[in-house]
Amino acid sequence: MPQPPAAEPPLYLPPQLTAGHWQRAGRALLAKMLGEFAYEELVTPVETGEPGGHLLALPGAEYRFTARRGAYESWLVDPDSVTCDDPEGLDPLRFLVHARHTLGLRGDTTGHLLRELTATLTADAHLLATGLTAAELADLGHTELEGRQGGHPWIVPNKGRIGFSAADAARWAPEARTPRPLPWIAVHRRLAEYRGVPGLADPEGLYRRELDDSAALRAPLGAAAEDYLLLPVHPWQWDETVVPLFAPWIASGEIVPLGTDGDLRLPQQSIRSFFNESRPERCTVKLPLAILNTLVWRGLPTERTLAAPAVTAWIHGLRDADPFLREECRVVLLGEIASVTVDHPVYRELPEAPYQYKELLGAIWREPLGPALAPGERGRTLAALLQTGRDGRPLAAELIARSGLTPAEWTGRLFAAMLPPLLHFLYRYGLVFSPHGENAIVVFDERDVPVRLAVKDFVDDVNLSDQDLPELRGLPAEVDAVLLREDPQGLCQFLHSGLFIGVFRYLAPLLEARTGLAEAEFWALLRAEILRHQRRFPELADRFALFDLFRPRIDRLCLNRNRLLLDGYGDRPHRPHAARHGTVPNPLAAGGTAHLPPQRDRIVSPAP
């Protein structure tokens, strides 16, 4: 007799999706939308005459709220202060309905944006439901803390992850906090290329380092094993992208699925990078994911993946030959030491095709942080310092209390740990990292005092000066071909936008509200650290003028405008760049903090 069909699995329902968590997450997101859209001049609230009071009139609804104006003309909106004359208007999705014409959105953009906002809210509700106190956050290790962070503080739909289902997010998102094994595949050398730093020029060296038994993993390949390269693959990517798009080469036996290496891996904030939880001394792996999150599809560009080890070797060479970087800063550069790239044989002949189809399959192996730390040291991403515990206490305030330092002393130590290596790379070598909250890792001592900096993601987020600097002559051809060149102020913009605007404009009011460190003093301490570094290297005075971080006004980069007005959700052959819209006053300029409001008692923390 025929067997009855197997029972269908129950419908997946996010367990923490409750009305209370949803409403709290919604209020925080609505405040963020008001603040960031106002910062990018997508909407124009007007003052009401009350202290901090503002009104935003939209078709069909009026929003009133209290906001604090900060550095770079930023806005910090109090979530609890927002009111609307539409009873449903406090729902951020309903806000978008009211604001869409004022924002100038196309219909397709509005539709997709609603999807991204809903996914972001779902993730935020989960974070709220599973939140820890500030003390508990402070006790977490570097890898565990990644799954407790709220995502990009500037981009509104920061956890949209278009392509993931709800069950996919529950399995693979960083806030799921669930280590899982990754399967490996073998790809014939006709399709795949390997690159490695000196010492790992042969893939066998990498496999000996990263695998317990590469021979057992390659057993299905038989006598042809040497004709293949091995790499891990994200299971979602295999199912959604590799099988559908590489089917001809799976059929021909040029792509062969293998087993797992047995190691459990934990996704980082970037989603596509994984810590090795079973063997922390082994590399972090970065894998392509064909999902759209924040501004771009999260693939691995072919040319940059190939060049990653060469870029690592060059940047490591700069550090190792420079006593200031090597011995005084002791900066940690988490190198991308090996890569395998698999180019799609047909899409590579179509330069006009969307860029997502040129980033489909490959892997990068990045050095882990743990082996670089001294006894007693602990790493935390810079983004973690913006987090607030479920008790309303910011992690940064907890760390300051544990350090025994005053808020000003601790903040000065933070700047002294972070700025010197970044400034030295800029001034001495005409090179800038994009030290945003995810790429910059602050290393703390046993008292939770910041002591030095670690940086990652070289190939995607390193840019060079377009000036004829002696230090940039004779670059290795593979490095010169992939690293982008920027004019002097464009290079400075990476520090302003990635670090000062992208992180510090949120950290400054947070510290003012919860520790009493006035925002004007925060920026004065940052300016003082830059000037201290310049006094340390007077022979680079011409570079200080060339790469001028103290200009009275700088370009206003806009990350939300890209999605809302410029790129929308359409495909394009090249990755988008941040939009520019007018200028903002620079708080680091002489007298640049004079416009900041005075410290006041009632101010909210940025949304979690």
C-alpha positions in Angstrom: 0.0 0.0 0.0 1.2 3.5 -0.7 2.6 5.2 2.4 0.9 8.4 3.6 2.9 11.5 2.8 5.2 12.7 5.5 3.8 15.3 7.8 4.6 18.8 6.7 6.8 20.8 9.1 4.8 23.4 11.1 4.7 26.9 9.9 7.7 28.9 11.1 6.8 31.8 13.4 9.4 34.0 15.0 9.0 33.2 18.6 9.7 36.7 19.9 7.3 38.5 17.6 4.8 40.0 20.1 2.8 43.2 20.1 4.9 44.7 22.9 8.3 44.1 21.3 6.9 45.2 17.9 5.6 48.5 19.2 8.8 49.3 21.1 10.9 48.4 18.0 8.6 50.5 15.9 8.9 53.6 18.0 12.7 53.4 17.9 12.7 52.9 14.1 10.3 55.8 13.6 12.5 58.1 15.6 15.5 56.9 13.5 13.6 57.6 10.3 12.7 61.1 11.4 16.3 61.8 12.5 18.2 60.3 9.6 15.8 61.6 6.9 16.1 65.1 8.4 19.9 64.8 8.5 20.0 63.9 4.8 17.5 66.7 4.1 14.9 64.3 2.7 12.4 65.9 5.0 12.4 69.4 6.7 10.9 69.6 10.2 10.3 73.1 11.5 10.8 74.3 15.1 7.7 74.7 17.2 9.1 77.2 19.7 9.2 74.7 22.5 12.6 73.5 23.7 13.7 71.0 21.1 10.2 70.8 19.7 9.7 70.1 15.9 6.9 69.6 13.5 6.9 67.6 10.3 3.7 68.2 8.2 3.0 65.4 5.7 0.0 64.8 3.5 -2.5 63.3 5.8 -0.5 63.5 9.0 1.4 65.8 11.3 4.3 64.6 13.4 5.5 66.4 16.5 8.6 65.4 18.4 11.5 66.6 20.5 15.0 66.4 18.9 18.5 67.4 19.9 20.7 68.9 17.2 24.3 67.7 17.3 27.5 67.7 15.3 27.5 67.6 11.6 23.9 69.0 11.8 22.7 65.6 13.1 19.3 64.9 14.7 18.6 62.8 17.7 14.9 62.2 18.1 13.4 61.1 21.4 11.2 58.1 20.5 8.9 58.7 23.5 8.2 62.3 22.3 6.8 61.5 18.9 3.1 62.1 18.4 0.9 62.0 15.3 -2.6 63.2 14.7 -3.2 60.0 12.7 -3.9 57.3 15.3 -2.0 54.8 13.2 0.8 57.2 12.3 3.3 56.0 15.0 3.7 52.8 13.0 6.9 53.4 10.9 5.3 51.6 8.0 2.3 54.0 8.1 4.8 56.9 8.3 6.3 55.8 5.0 2.8 55.8 3.4 2.3 59.4 4.6 5.9 60.5 3.6 6.3 58.8 0.3 5.4 61.8 -1.9 7.4 64.2 0.3 10.3 61.9 0.0 9.9 61.6 -3.7 9.7 57.8 -3.8 8.8 55.8 -6.9 6.1 53.2 -6.4 8.4 50.3 -6.8 10.9 51.8 -4.3 8.1 52.3 -1.7 7.0 48.7 -2.1 10.4 47.2 -1.7 11.3 49.6 1.1 8.2 48.5 3.1 9.5 44.9 2.9 13.0 45.9 4.1 11.5 48.0 7.0 9.3 45.1 8.1 12.2 42.7 8.1 14.3 45.2 10.0 11.6 45.6 12.6 11.3 41.8 13.0 15.0 41.5 13.7 14.8 44.5 16.1 11.9 42.9 18.0 14.0 39.8 18.4 17.0 41.8 19.7 14.7 43.6 22.2 13.1 40.3 23.4 16.5 38.7 24.0 18.4 41.7 25.2 21.0 41.6 28.0 21.9 44.2 30.6 24.9 46.5 30.0 26.9 44.5 32.5 26.1 41.2 30.8 27.1 42.7 27.4 30.4 43.9 28.9 31.1 40.3 30.0 30.7 38.8 26.5 33.6 37.9 24.3 34.2 39.5 20.9 32.4 36.8 18.9 29.4 36.6 21.2 28.9 40.4 21.2 28.5 40.4 17.5 25.0 38.8 17.7 23.9 41.5 20.2 24.3 44.5 18.0 21.6 46.6 16.4 23.2 47.0 12.9 24.1 50.1 10.9 23.2 53.1 13.0 22.8 55.4 10.0 21.0 53.3 7.4 17.3 53.0 8.3 16.4 49.5 6.7 19.7 48.0 8.1 18.5 44.4 8.4 16.3 44.2 5.2 18.2 41.1 3.8 16.1 40.8 0.7 16.4 37.2 -0.4 16.2 35.7 3.1 12.9 34.1 4.3 11.9 34.4 7.9 13.3 30.9 8.6 16.5 31.8 6.7 17.0 34.8 9.0 16.3 32.7 12.1 19.0 30.3 10.9 21.7 32.5 9.5 21.3 36.1 10.8 23.9 37.2 13.4 21.1 37.8 16.0 20.2 34.1 15.8 23.5 33.5 17.6 23.6 29.8 16.4 26.9 28.3 15.3 26.5 25.9 12.4 28.8 23.8 10.2 29.5 24.9 6.7 29.7 22.5 3.8 32.6 22.5 1.4 32.7 22.0 -2.3 35.4 21.2 -4.8 35.7 23.3 -8.0 37.8 22.3 -11.0 40.7 24.6 -11.6 39.3 25.4 -15.1 36.7 27.4 -13.2 38.5 28.4 -9.9 41.6 30.4 -9.0 43.6 30.4 -5.8 45.7 33.2 -4.3 47.6 33.3 -1.0 50.0 35.5 0.8 53.7 34.5 1.0 53.8 31.3 3.0 50.4 30.2 1.7 51.1 30.5 -2.1 50.1 26.8 -2.4 46.5 25.9 -1.4 47.8 22.8 0.4 49.4 25.1 3.0 46.0 26.6 3.6 44.2 23.3 3.8 46.8 22.0 6.3 46.1 25.0 8.5 42.3 25.0 8.2 41.3 21.4 7.9 41.9 18.4 10.1 41.9 15.9 7.2 41.7 17.4 3.7 42.3 14.0 2.2 39.1 12.6 3.8 37.2 15.7 2.6 38.5 15.1 -0.9 37.8 11.4 -1.0 34.8 11.7 -3.4 37.1 13.3 -6.0 39.3 10.1 -6.3 42.4 10.3 -8.4 41.3 13.7 -9.8 41.6 15.5 -6.5 44.6 17.6 -7.5 42.6 19.1 -10.3 40.2 20.8 -7.9 40.3 23.6 -5.4 38.3 23.4 -2.1 36.3 26.1 -0.5 33.4 26.3 2.0 30.0 27.5 0.7 27.1 29.1 2.5 24.2 26.5 2.4 21.7 29.2 1.5 23.9 30.3 -1.4 24.3 26.8 -2.6 20.6 26.3 -2.7 19.5 29.7 -4.0 22.4 30.6 -6.4 25.0 27.9 -7.0 22.7 25.1 -8.1 20.4 27.3 -10.2 23.2 29.2 -11.9 26.1 26.7 -12.0 24.0 23.7 -12.9 25.9 23.0 -16.2 29.2 22.7 -14.3 27.6 20.6 -11.5 26.3 18.3 -14.2 29.8 18.0 -15.8 31.4 17.2 -12.5 33.4 20.4 -12.4 31.6 21.5 -9.2 31.3 18.7 -6.6 29.6 19.0 -3.2 31.7 17.5 -0.3 31.1 17.1 3.4 31.7 19.7 6.2 34.9 20.2 8.1 33.1 19.6 11.3 33.8 23.1 12.7 30.9 25.2 14.0 30.9 28.8 12.6 29.1 31.8 13.8 27.9 34.6 11.5 29.2 38.1 12.1 27.3 41.4 11.7 28.1 41.3 7.9 26.2 38.0 7.7 28.6 36.6 5.0 31.6 36.3 7.4 31.9 33.5 9.9 33.9 33.1 13.1 35.3 29.6 13.7 33.8 28.8 17.2 35.2 25.2 17.3 38.8 26.3 16.5 39.1 30.1 17.3 42.7 30.0 16.0 41.5 29.2 12.5 40.5 31.8 10.0 37.3 33.7 9.7 35.8 32.9 6.3 34.0 35.4 4.1 31.5 33.9 1.7 29.2 35.5 -1.0 25.5 35.8 -0.3 23.1 36.9 -3.0 21.0 39.0 -0.6 20.5 42.8 -0.8 21.3 44.3 2.5 21.9 48.0 3.4 23.3 49.4 0.1 24.6 46.4 -1.9 24.3 42.8 -2.9 26.5 40.9 -0.5 28.6 39.0 -3.0 32.4 38.8 -3.4 33.7 40.8 -6.4 35.9 38.6 -8.5 38.8 40.9 -9.1 38.9 42.0 -5.4 38.7 38.5 -4.1 41.6 37.5 -6.3 43.7 40.5 -5.1 42.9 40.2 -1.4 46.1 38.3 -0.4 48.3 40.7 -2.5 46.7 43.7 -0.8 47.2 42.1 2.6 50.8 41.4 1.9 51.4 45.0 0.8 49.6 46.6 3.8 51.3 44.2 6.3 54.6 45.2 4.7 53.9 48.9 5.4 53.1 48.2 9.0 56.0 45.8 9.6 58.6 48.3 8.2 57.2 51.2 10.2 58.3 51.3 13.9 55.5 53.7 14.8 52.8 51.4 13.5 54.5 48.2 14.6 55.8 49.1 18.0 54.0 52.2 19.3 50.5 51.7 17.9 50.8 47.9 17.8 48.0 48.0 15.3 46.4 44.7 14.4 45.7 44.3 10.7 43.5 41.2 10.2 44.8 40.1 6.8 42.9 38.4 4.1 45.5 35.7 3.6 44.0 33.4 1.0 41.1 33.3 -1.5 39.4 31.1 -4.0 37.4 32.8 -6.8 35.0 31.0 -9.0 34.0 33.1 -12.0 30.8 32.2 -13.9 31.9 31.3 -17.4 29.0 33.1 -19.1 28.4 36.1 -16.9 32.0 37.1 -17.0 31.5 37.8 -20.7 28.6 40.2 -20.0 30.1 43.4 -18.5 26.7 45.0 -18.8 25.0 42.4 -16.6 24.1 43.4 -13.0 27.1 43.2 -10.7 25.3 40.7 -8.4 26.0 38.1 -11.1 29.7 38.7 -11.0 30.0 37.9 -7.3 28.4 34.5 -7.0 30.9 32.0 -5.7 34.2 32.2 -3.8 35.8 32.4 -0.4 38.2 34.6 1.5 40.1 33.4 4.6 40.8 36.3 7.1 43.1 36.1 10.1 41.2 35.8 13.4 41.6 38.3 16.2 42.2 36.0 19.1 45.8 35.0 18.4 46.8 38.7 18.1 45.6 39.6 21.6 47.8 39.7 24.6 46.8 38.1 27.9 44.0 40.1 29.5 43.0 41.9 26.3 39.5 41.8 24.8 38.3 43.0 21.4 34.9 44.7 20.8 33.8 46.2 17.5 33.5 49.9 17.5 29.8 49.5 16.7 29.3 47.6 20.0 30.0 50.9 21.9 26.7 52.2 20.6 24.6 49.5 22.2 22.4 49.9 25.2 21.4 47.1 27.5 17.9 46.2 28.4 18.4 48.1 31.6 18.8 51.3 29.7 22.5 51.6 30.5 24.9 51.9 27.5 27.7 49.4 27.2 30.1 52.4 26.9 29.0 53.7 30.3 29.5 50.3 31.9 33.0 50.1 30.4 33.9 53.6 31.7 32.7 52.6 35.2 34.8 49.4 35.1 37.9 51.3 33.9 38.0 53.6 36.9 38.6 56.6 34.6 36.5 59.6 34.2 34.4 59.8 31.0 36.7 62.3 29.5 39.8 60.3 30.4 38.3 57.1 29.0 37.2 58.8 25.8 40.6 60.3 25.4 42.1 56.8 25.7 39.6 55.6 23.0 40.8 58.3 20.6 44.5 57.7 21.5 44.0 54.0 20.7 42.2 54.5 17.4 43.4 57.7 15.7 47.2 57.4 15.6 47.4 54.4 13.2 44.6 55.7 11.0 46.2 59.1 10.8 49.6 57.7 10.1 48.4 55.5 7.3 46.7 58.6 5.8 49.5 61.2 6.3 52.5 59.0 5.7 51.2 56.6 3.0 48.2 58.3 1.4 46.1 55.3 2.4 42.8 55.3 4.3 40.8 52.5 5.8 37.0 52.9 6.1 37.0 52.4 9.9 33.3 52.1 10.3 31.7 50.4 13.3 32.0 46.9 11.9 35.5 47.1 10.4 37.2 48.8 13.4 37.8 46.7 16.5 38.8 48.4 19.7 41.2 46.3 21.9 40.7 46.8 25.6 43.0 45.9 28.5 41.9 43.9 31.6 40.4 47.1 33.1 38.3 47.8 30.0 40.5 50.7 29.0 41.0 51.1 25.2 44.6 50.4 24.3 44.9 49.7 20.6 43.1 49.2 17.3 42.4 46.2 15.0 41.2 46.7 11.4 39.7 44.3 8.9 38.2 44.2 5.4 41.2 45.7 3.4 40.2 45.1 -0.2 36.6 46.4 0.0 37.4 49.4 2.3 40.9 50.6 1.6 41.4 53.6 -0.7 44.5 55.4 -2.0 45.4 59.0 -2.7 45.3 60.1 -6.3 48.3 62.3 -5.7 51.8 61.4 -6.9 53.1 60.4 -3.5 56.5 58.7 -3.3 55.1 56.1 -0.9 52.6 55.0 -3.6 55.0 54.6 -6.5 55.9 51.1 -7.4 52.8 49.5 -6.0 52.4 45.8 -6.9 50.4 45.7 -10.1 47.7 43.5 -8.5 47.2 46.0 -5.7 47.2 49.1 -7.9 44.6 47.5 -10.2 41.9 47.0 -7.5 42.3 49.7 -4.9 40.4 52.9 -5.7 42.0 56.3 -5.9 40.5 59.4 -4.3 41.4 63.1 -4.3 42.7 64.4 -0.9 39.3 65.5 0.5 37.7 62.3 -0.8 40.2 60.4 1.2 39.5 62.5 4.3 35.8 61.8 3.8 36.4 58.2 4.6 37.4 59.2 8.1 34.7 61.7 8.5 31.9 59.6 7.1 33.0 56.1 8.2 34.2 57.0 11.7 33.3 60.5 12.8 29.8 60.8 11.3 29.1 57.1 11.0 29.9 56.3 14.7 31.1 59.2 16.7 28.1 61.4 16.0 26.0 58.8 17.8 28.5 58.0 20.5 29.0 61.7 21.5 25.3 62.4 22.5 25.1 58.9 24.1 28.0 59.7 26.4 26.6 63.2 27.1 23.3 61.7 28.1 24.6 58.8 30.2 28.0 59.9 31.5 27.8 63.7 31.6 30.6 64.2 29.0 29.5 67.3 27.1 29.4 66.8 23.4 31.5 69.8 22.7 34.2 68.3 25.0 34.0 65.0 23.1 34.8 66.7 19.8 37.5 68.9 21.4 39.2 65.7 22.7 39.1 64.3 19.2 40.6 67.4 17.7 43.3 67.4 20.3 44.2 63.9 19.5 44.7 64.8 15.8 46.8 67.8 16.7 48.8 65.7 19.1 49.6 63.3 16.3 50.6 66.1 14.0 53.0 67.5 16.6 54.5 64.0 16.8 55.4 64.1 13.0 56.3 67.7 12.1 58.1 66.5 9.0 54.7 65.6 7.5 53.3 69.1 7.7 52.7 69.2 3.9 50.6 66.1 4.2 48.5 67.7 7.1 47.7 70.5 4.7 47.0 68.2 1.8 44.8 65.8 3.8 43.0 68.6 5.8 40.7 67.2 8.4 39.9 70.6 9.8 38.1 72.3 6.9 35.2 74.4 8.1 32.7 72.4 6.0 32.7 68.9 4.5 30.5 67.1 2.0 27.3 65.6 3.4 27.3 61.9 2.5 23.9 60.4 2.4 23.4 56.6 2.8 19.6 56.6 2.8 19.3 58.7 -0.3 21.0 56.0 -2.3 18.1 53.6 -1.7 15.3 56.1 -1.6 16.1 58.3 -4.6 19.2 57.2 -6.6 19.5 53.5 -6.9 16.2 52.2 -5.6 16.0 48.5 -6.0 17.1 48.3 -9.7 20.0 46.3 -11.0 23.1 48.0 -12.3 26.5 46.7 -13.6 28.6 48.4 -10.9 28.3 48.8 -7.1 26.7 52.1 -6.0 28.6 54.8 -4.1 27.2 57.0 -1.3 25.3 60.0 -2.4 26.5 63.6 -1.7 24.1 66.3 -0.9 25.4 69.7 0.2 27.8 70.3 3.1 27.8 70.2 6.9 29.8 72.1 9.4 32.9 70.3 10.7 33.0 70.1 14.5 36.8 69.5 14.3 37.4 72.9 12.7 38.6 75.7 14.9 35.5 76.9 16.7 33.5 74.1 15.1 31.7 73.1 18.3 30.4 76.6 18.9 27.0 75.7 17.3 26.4 72.7 19.5 23.5 72.9 22.0 24.4 73.1 25.7 24.3 69.9 27.7 20.8 69.2 29.1 19.4 66.6 31.4 16.8 64.9 29.3 18.1 63.2 26.1 17.5 59.8 24.8 20.0 57.2 23.7 20.2 56.3 20.0 17.7 53.5 19.1 19.1 50.0 19.9 
